[in-house]
């Protein structure tokens, strides 16, 4: 019998001991799935391990930490494909690749014109432990302000000739009972026009032991105690369905949110149908020390495909006069939806330096958007406006657009229409999402810009198709026509929630400013709660590339504070969030060229804000300030206008009354 030499035996024992020590790591595969942000402050770690002692399965899960503190505990990941066990419920990691990426791109429209896209990329390959041995890839990115991942099921025999995805089981298991700022929606066919509620994650599961069916729309902001702020969002949805969240635990200790995909309208329960490979939307977790850093994040745009429109010279952000909000009031103060009255709004736009005029519902037949009702002659109005250097947008009914898109858009291009406001989309299932992409592409082919209303939230489409200028999906100022939901409490919540994923057509500019106790809803010439300066500041606080000047022309006549609205841009080069607390107050600075603008608004609590101008480059500047007048708490229409010499050492003191605001234009001295 051959004897093993002592040295070889010792080496064998050493290797065996090393293998034994490493075997838990090999089993969990955690070492292969770790990804750090470029600044090493954020870590996302994908692993497979036996989490349930009753089962030998090794499901896929991830964890997230920020500056060494846990944000998300082990959160399961899998795809629920019809006719098979969830893909990801029992897998092993077979390979992983990590590489750094750093580039810069330009945006036609967005919160910034130039964006740095720096991240570390992970490609994680997995395979099922048992037959049929399906393969799964997780593609992940770690930015300095976010992590993101998506599922890719490569084309394989088990997905042929096609697949039906019932759901996506993506968990977000908070490390603590996070405080969320969440929009609760009634069903999958809403218009995302509900309030954002400040509630703990566990509040959504406390249903007396019954599993919660509450739907939460994205984005959802949350503060994880002692760890940081996060926001859950999504991007790049083409070919997929929109994601919602729910808390499935049914108990008071449940700190987990679970994904729910918007199902098809045919009651089949199927969310996504396809052939070949499965590629999900990006699941994004934006991260920061404070919520202002999340507002500044470009994660949604970074994770979206670059522009598919070769020539974008015709795409022009701008502000518009608008007939609908005031009730189509004319020069005589009476409503009139006529060509003559729309010319009155065009004249106002031209006089005020506004780029556009929007004609709202009523000019076309609902069921045939190629035929005019005879109330407003669009070709005549377009010709009249062109002579005054104003372009015209028109309102459309989404269900009819779905049927007549190509024919109608070709006609509008012939008329010379600049853009279309498409209303009552009310869906973001797979077919609904495809409608957004098809509309954007077809509109671009006919040189039409788009404003989606009655819609889902932004998901990055405006980078791929920069002719998409705006989305509604917000509890906006239109609510003042019917009730009290549009108020300063709502105004100060929106920048930290709805606005995180992109532009929003809130439609500010109401000049009949009143106190809370003076307010009552009316359809024509509506009132707005809060001060005049509050309305001015919203043009800076809110991102809207196609911005409404919502009141009727006579409301602005002789009002010196209207100068700020005339001057404020609709697109920006840079953003800085200076301070703020969700639902309480916010100060945002935005730059266009060499000029800076500041907008500050507060809820119903009066407060004084110290605003440092340290973001300015060296030099001397003039600040044109529109602030609440000394008596604005009693007379909300009163605005104090002043000028002040400032530099990057200046700290402005903004005194905001209840429901107040503060708006500043800063220009560099020559």
Residue pairs with C-beta under 8 A, 6 or more apart in sequence:
4 12
25 31
27 49
27 50
27 58
28 47
28 48
28 49
29 47
29 48
29 49
29 92
29 93
30 45
30 46
30 47
30 49
32 46
32 93
32 95
32 96
32 124
33 45
33 46
33 47
33 62
33 93
33 96
33 122
33 124
33 138
34 43
34 44
34 45
34 46
35 43
35 44
35 45
35 46
35 98
35 120
35 122
35 140
35 141
35 142
35 147
36 42
36 43
36 120
36 142
37 43
37 119
37 120
37 142
37 143
37 144
37 147
38 100
38 102
38 118
38 119
38 120
38 142
38 143
38 144
39 144
41 66
41 67
41 144
42 64
42 65
42 66
42 142
42 143
42 144
42 146
42 147
42 287
43 64
43 65
43 66
43 142
44 62
44 63
44 64
44 140
44 142
44 147
44 149
45 62
45 63
45 64
46 60
46 61
46 62
46 77
46 93
46 122
46 124
46 138
46 140
46 149
47 60
47 61
47 62
47 63
47 74
47 93
48 58
48 59
48 60
48 61
48 91
48 92
48 93
48 126
49 58
49 59
49 61
50 56
50 57
50 58
51 59
51 61
51 74
57 89
57 90
57 129
58 90
58 91
58 92
58 129
59 76
59 77
59 78
59 88
59 89
59 90
59 91
60 76
60 77
60 78
60 88
60 89
60 91
60 126
60 136
60 138
61 74
61 75
61 76
61 77
61 171
62 72
62 74
62 75
62 77
62 149
63 70
63 72
63 73
63 74
63 75
64 70
64 71
64 72
64 147
64 285
64 287
65 71
65 227
66 227
66 228
66 287
67 228
69 175
69 226
69 227
69 228
70 175
70 227
71 174
71 175
71 224
71 227
71 228
71 230
71 285
71 287
72 172
72 173
72 174
72 175
72 285
73 173
73 174
73 175
74 173
75 170
75 171
75 172
75 173
75 256
76 88
76 169
76 171
77 88
77 138
77 151
77 169
77 170
77 171
78 86
78 87
78 88
78 89
78 168
78 169
79 86
79 87
79 88
79 136
79 151
79 153
79 165
79 168
79 169
79 278
79 280
80 86
80 165
80 166
80 167
80 168
80 169
81 87
81 153
81 159
81 163
81 164
81 165
81 166
81 278
82 163
82 164
82 165
82 166
82 270
83 164
84 134
84 158
86 169
87 128
87 134
87 136
87 153
88 126
88 136
88 151
88 169
90 128
90 129
90 130
91 126
91 127
91 128
91 129
91 136
92 126
92 127
92 129
93 124
93 125
93 126
94 125
94 126
94 127
95 124
95 125
96 122
96 123
96 124
96 125
97 122
97 123
98 120
98 121
98 122
98 123
99 120
99 121
100 119
100 120
100 121
101 117
101 118
101 119
101 120
101 121
101 141
102 116
102 117
102 118
102 119
103 116
103 117
103 118
104 114
104 115
104 116
104 117
105 114
105 115
105 117
105 306
106 113
106 114
106 115
107 113
107 114
107 115
107 301
107 463
107 466
108 307
108 312
108 315
108 466
109 315
109 317
109 462
109 466
109 469
109 503
109 545
109 571
110 298
110 301
110 462
110 463
110 571
110 572
111 296
111 298
111 543
111 572
111 575
111 590
112 298
112 572
112 573
112 574
112 575
113 571
113 572
113 573
113 574
114 573
115 298
115 301
115 302
117 298
117 302
118 143
118 144
119 141
119 142
119 143
119 302
120 141
120 142
121 139
121 140
121 141
122 138
122 139
122 140
122 141
122 142
123 137
123 138
123 139
124 137
124 138
124 139
124 140
125 135
125 136
125 137
126 135
126 136
126 137
126 138
127 133
127 134
127 135
127 136
128 134
128 135
128 136
132 157
132 158
134 153
134 156
134 158
135 153
135 154
135 156
136 151
136 152
136 153
137 151
137 152
137 153
137 154
138 149
138 150
138 151
138 152
139 149
139 150
139 152
140 147
140 148
140 149
140 150
141 147
141 148
141 149
141 303
143 297
143 299
143 302
145 286
145 287
145 288
145 293
145 294
145 296
145 297
145 299
146 284
146 285
146 286
146 287
146 297
146 299
147 284
147 285
147 287
148 235
148 282
148 283
148 284
148 285
148 299
148 303
149 282
149 283
150 236
150 279
150 280
150 281
150 282
150 283
151 168
151 278
151 279
151 280
152 277
152 278
152 279
152 280
153 159
153 163
153 277
153 278
154 277
155 276
155 277
159 275
159 276
159 277
159 278
160 275
161 275
162 273
162 274
162 275
163 273
163 274
163 275
163 278
164 270
164 272
164 273
165 261
165 270
165 271
165 272
165 273
165 274
165 278
166 269
166 270
166 271
167 259
167 260
167 261
167 271
168 243
168 259
168 261
168 271
168 280
169 258
169 259
170 243
170 258
170 259
170 283
171 256
171 257
171 258
171 259
172 232
172 245
172 256
172 257
172 258
172 285
173 255
173 256
174 201
174 222
174 224
174 255
174 256
174 257
175 224
175 227
175 255
176 224
176 225
176 226
176 227
176 255
177 200
177 201
177 202
177 225
177 255
178 200
178 201
178 222
178 223
178 224
178 225
178 230
178 255
179 198
179 199
179 200
179 222
179 223
179 225
180 197
180 198
180 199
180 200
180 201
180 204
180 216
180 220
180 221
180 222
181 196
181 197
181 198
181 220
181 221
181 222
181 493
181 496
181 497
181 582
181 583
182 196
182 197
182 199
182 204
182 216
182 220
182 221
182 245
183 192
183 194
183 195
183 196
183 197
183 216
183 217
183 220
183 497
183 498
184 194
184 197
184 214
184 215
184 216
184 217
185 192
185 194
185 215
185 216
185 217
185 244
186 194
186 215
187 215
188 215
188 244
188 262
188 263
188 427
188 428
188 429
189 426
189 427
190 217
190 426
191 424
191 425
191 426
191 453
191 454
191 455
191 472
191 473
192 217
192 455
192 456
192 457
192 472
192 473
192 474
192 498
193 472
193 473
193 474
193 475
193 476
193 479
194 217
194 475
195 475
195 485
195 490
195 493
196 221
196 493
196 494
196 497
196 498
196 583
198 582
198 583
201 222
201 247
201 254
201 255
201 256
201 257
202 247
202 252
202 253
202 254
202 255
204 212
204 214
204 216
204 246
204 247
204 254
204 257
205 211
205 212
205 247
205 248
205 249
205 250
205 251
205 252
205 254
206 251
206 252
207 250
209 250
209 251
210 250
211 248
211 249
211 250
212 246
212 247
212 248
212 249
212 250
213 246
214 246
214 247
215 244
215 245
215 246
215 260
216 244
216 245
216 246
216 257
217 244
217 457
218 232
218 233
218 234
218 242
218 243
218 244
218 245
218 457
218 501
219 231
219 232
219 233
219 457
219 497
219 498
219 500
219 501
220 231
220 232
220 245
220 257
220 497
221 229
221 230
221 231
221 291
221 294
221 496
221 497
221 500
221 582
222 229
222 230
222 231
222 232
223 229
223 291
224 230
228 287
228 288
228 289
229 287
229 288
229 289
229 290
229 291
229 293
229 294
230 285
230 286
230 287
230 294
231 284
231 285
231 286
231 291
231 294
231 500
232 245
232 257
232 283
232 284
232 285
233 284
233 286
233 299
233 300
233 500
233 501
234 242
234 243
234 281
234 282
234 283
234 284
234 459
235 281
235 282
235 284
235 299
235 300
235 301
235 303
235 304
235 459
235 460
235 501
236 281
236 282
236 303
236 304
236 305
236 459
236 460
237 281
237 433
237 436
237 459
237 461
238 305
238 433
238 434
238 437
239 272
239 274
239 279
239 430
239 433
239 434
240 261
240 272
240 279
240 280
240 281
240 430
240 433
241 261
241 262
241 263
241 271
241 272
241 428
241 429
241 430
241 433
242 261
242 262
242 281
242 428
242 429
242 432
242 433
242 456
242 459
243 259
243 260
243 261
243 262
243 281
243 283
244 259
244 260
244 261
244 262
245 257
245 258
245 259
245 260
246 257
246 258
246 260
247 254
247 256
247 257
247 258
248 254
248 256
248 258
249 255
249 256
259 283
261 271
261 272
262 271
262 427
262 428
262 429
262 430
262 432
263 269
263 270
263 271
263 429
264 270
264 271
264 273
264 429
264 430
264 431
265 427
265 429
265 431
271 429
271 430
272 278
272 430
273 430
281 459
282 303
284 299
284 300
284 303
286 294
286 297
286 299
286 500
287 294
288 294
288 297
291 496
291 580
291 581
291 582
292 577
292 578
292 579
292 580
292 586
293 577
294 496
294 500
295 495
295 496
295 499
295 500
295 575
295 577
295 588
296 575
296 576
296 577
297 500
300 458
300 459
300 460
300 500
300 501
300 502
301 460
301 463
303 460
304 459
304 460
304 461
304 463
304 464
305 463
305 464
306 463
306 464
307 463
307 464
307 465
307 466
308 441
308 444
308 464
308 465
309 315
309 444
309 465
309 466
309 467
312 466
312 467
314 447
315 449
315 466
315 467
315 469
316 355
316 449
317 469
317 545
317 546
317 569
317 570
317 571
318 354
318 355
318 356
318 546
318 547
318 570
319 354
319 355
319 356
319 546
319 547
319 548
319 549
319 565
319 568
319 570
320 349
320 354
320 355
320 356
320 357
320 358
320 393
320 546
320 547
320 548
320 549
321 345
321 346
321 348
321 349
321 352
321 354
321 356
321 357
321 358
321 549
321 553
322 345
322 357
322 358
322 360
322 507
322 548
322 549
322 550
323 337
323 341
323 342
323 345
323 358
323 359
323 360
323 552
324 358
324 360
324 361
324 395
325 477
325 478
325 481
325 507
325 510
325 526
325 548
325 550
325 551
326 524
326 525
326 526
326 550
326 551
326 552
326 555
327 335
327 523
327 524
327 525
327 526
327 552
328 335
328 336
328 337
328 341
328 360
329 335
329 524
329 525
329 552
329 554
330 336
330 341
330 344
330 552
331 344
331 553
331 554
333 525
333 554
335 524
337 362
337 363
337 375
337 376
338 375
338 376
339 375
339 376
339 377
339 380
339 381
342 357
342 359
342 376
342 381
343 381
343 384
344 553
345 357
345 552
345 553
346 357
346 381
346 384
346 385
346 388
346 390
346 392
347 388
347 553
348 354
348 553
348 556
349 355
349 356
349 357
349 385
349 388
349 390
350 385
350 388
350 389
350 390
352 549
352 556
352 562
352 565
352 566
353 566
354 390
354 549
354 566
355 390
355 391
355 570
356 390
356 391
356 392
356 393
356 418
356 419
356 546
357 385
357 390
357 391
357 392
357 393
358 392
358 393
358 394
358 395
358 421
358 548
359 376
359 378
359 381
359 392
359 393
359 394
359 395
360 395
360 421
361 395
361 397
361 423
362 373
362 375
362 376
362 395
363 372
363 373
363 375
363 376
363 378
363 394
363 395
364 370
364 371
364 372
364 373
364 394
364 396
365 371
365 372
365 373
366 397
366 400
367 400
368 400
368 404
369 396
369 397
369 400
369 401
369 404
369 408
370 404
370 407
370 408
370 411
372 378
378 392
378 394
378 415
378 417
379 415
379 416
381 392
382 391
382 392
382 415
382 416
382 417
383 416
385 391
385 392
386 416
391 416
391 417
391 418
391 419
392 416
392 417
392 418
393 417
393 418
393 419
393 420
393 421
393 449
393 451
393 546
394 412
394 417
394 419
394 420
394 421
395 420
395 421
395 423
396 408
396 420
396 421
396 422
396 423
397 423
397 424
398 422
398 423
398 424
398 425
398 426
398 435
398 454
399 424
401 408
401 420
401 422
401 439
402 435
405 438
405 439
405 442
406 442
409 420
409 442
409 443
409 445
409 446
409 448
410 446
412 420
412 446
412 448
413 446
413 447
413 448
417 448
418 448
418 449
419 448
419 449
419 450
419 451
419 467
419 469
419 546
420 443
420 448
420 449
420 450
420 451
421 450
421 451
421 453
422 439
422 450
422 451
422 452
422 453
422 455
423 453
423 454
424 453
424 454
425 432
425 435
425 436
425 452
425 453
425 454
425 455
425 456
426 454
426 455
427 435
427 456
428 455
428 456
432 456
433 456
436 452
436 455
436 456
436 461
437 461
437 464
437 465
439 450
439 452
440 450
440 461
440 464
440 465
440 467
440 468
441 465
443 449
443 450
443 465
443 467
444 465
444 467
448 467
449 467
449 468
449 469
449 546
450 465
450 467
450 468
450 469
451 469
451 470
451 471
451 472
451 505
451 546
452 468
452 470
452 471
452 472
452 473
453 471
453 472
453 505
454 472
455 471
455 472
455 473
456 471
456 473
457 471
457 473
457 498
457 501
457 502
458 471
458 473
458 501
458 502
458 503
458 504
459 501
459 502
460 501
460 502
461 468
462 468
462 469
462 502
462 503
462 545
469 503
469 545
469 546
470 503
470 504
470 505
470 544
470 545
470 546
471 502
471 503
471 504
471 505
472 504
472 505
473 498
473 504
474 494
474 498
474 504
474 505
474 506
475 485
475 486
475 490
475 494
476 486
476 504
476 505
476 506
476 507
477 486
477 506
477 507
477 508
477 509
477 510
477 528
477 550
478 486
478 507
479 485
479 486
480 486
480 510
480 521
480 526
480 527
480 528
480 529
481 521
481 522
481 523
481 526
482 521
482 523
483 521
484 519
484 521
484 529
486 528
486 529
487 516
487 529
487 530
487 604
487 659
488 529
488 530
488 534
488 601
488 602
488 603
488 604
488 658
488 659
489 583
489 603
489 604
491 530
491 534
491 538
491 601
491 603
492 580
492 582
492 583
492 584
492 585
492 586
492 601
492 602
492 603
493 582
493 583
494 504
494 506
494 542
495 541
495 542
495 580
495 586
495 588
496 580
496 582
496 583
496 586
497 582
498 504
499 542
499 543
502 543
503 543
503 544
503 545
503 546
504 542
504 543
504 544
505 544
505 546
505 548
506 538
506 542
506 544
507 548
507 550
508 535
508 538
508 539
508 542
508 547
508 548
508 550
509 535
509 539
509 548
509 549
509 550
509 551
509 565
510 526
510 527
510 528
510 535
510 550
510 551
511 528
511 532
511 535
511 551
511 555
511 556
511 559
511 562
511 637
512 525
512 526
512 527
512 528
512 551
512 555
512 637
513 527
513 528
513 529
513 530
513 531
513 532
513 534
513 535
513 636
513 637
514 527
514 528
514 529
514 636
515 529
515 633
515 634
515 636
515 658
515 659
516 529
516 604
516 659
518 527
519 527
519 529
520 527
521 527
525 552
525 555
528 535
529 659
530 601
530 636
530 659
530 660
530 661
531 628
531 632
531 636
531 637
531 638
531 639
531 657
531 659
531 660
531 661
532 561
532 632
532 636
532 637
532 638
532 639
532 661
533 561
533 626
533 627
533 628
533 632
533 639
533 656
533 660
533 661
533 662
533 663
534 601
534 602
534 628
534 636
534 659
534 660
534 661
535 661
536 561
536 564
536 565
536 568
536 599
536 626
536 639
536 661
536 663
537 599
537 600
537 601
537 626
537 661
537 662
537 663
538 599
538 601
538 661
539 547
539 564
539 565
539 568
539 599
539 663
540 568
540 588
540 589
540 590
540 597
540 598
540 599
540 663
541 586
541 588
541 599
541 600
541 601
543 572
544 570
545 570
545 571
546 570
547 570
549 556
549 565
556 562
556 565
560 639
560 641
561 626
561 639
561 641
564 624
564 626
564 663
564 665
567 665
568 597
568 663
568 665
569 590
569 592
569 597
571 592
572 590
572 591
572 592
573 591
573 592
573 593
574 590
574 591
575 588
575 589
575 590
575 591
576 588
576 589
576 590
576 615
577 586
577 587
577 588
577 589
578 587
578 588
578 589
578 598
578 611
578 612
578 615
579 585
579 586
579 587
579 609
579 611
580 586
580 587
580 588
583 603
584 602
584 603
584 605
585 600
585 601
585 602
585 603
585 605
585 607
585 609
585 656
586 600
586 601
587 598
587 599
587 600
587 609
587 611
587 654
587 662
588 598
588 599
588 600
589 596
589 597
589 598
589 615
590 596
590 597
590 599
591 597
594 667
594 668
595 665
595 666
595 667
595 668
596 615
596 616
596 621
596 664
596 665
596 666
597 663
597 664
597 665
597 666
598 611
598 652
598 662
598 663
598 664
598 666
599 661
599 662
599 663
599 664
600 609
600 611
600 654
600 656
600 661
600 662
600 663
601 656
601 660
601 661
601 662
602 656
602 658
602 659
602 660
602 661
603 659
604 658
604 659
605 658
606 633
606 656
606 657
606 658
606 660
607 656
608 653
608 654
608 655
608 656
609 653
609 654
609 656
609 662
610 651
610 652
610 653
610 654
611 651
611 652
611 653
611 654
611 662
612 650
612 651
613 621
613 646
613 647
613 648
613 649
613 650
613 651
613 652
613 666
614 648
614 649
615 648
616 646
616 647
616 648
616 666
617 648
618 647
618 648
619 647
619 668
619 669
620 645
620 646
620 647
620 668
620 669
621 645
621 646
621 647
621 666
621 667
621 668
621 669
622 643
622 644
622 645
622 646
622 666
622 667
622 669
623 643
623 644
623 645
623 646
623 650
623 652
623 664
623 665
623 666
624 641
624 642
624 643
624 664
624 665
624 666
624 667
625 640
625 641
625 642
625 643
625 644
625 652
625 662
625 663
625 664
626 639
626 640
626 641
626 662
626 663
626 664
627 639
627 640
627 642
627 654
627 655
627 661
627 662
627 663
628 638
628 639
628 640
628 655
628 656
628 657
628 660
628 661
628 662
629 635
629 638
629 639
629 640
630 640
631 638
632 638
632 639
632 657
632 660
633 657
633 658
633 660
636 657
636 659
644 650
644 652
645 669
646 652
646 666
652 664
654 662
655 662
656 662
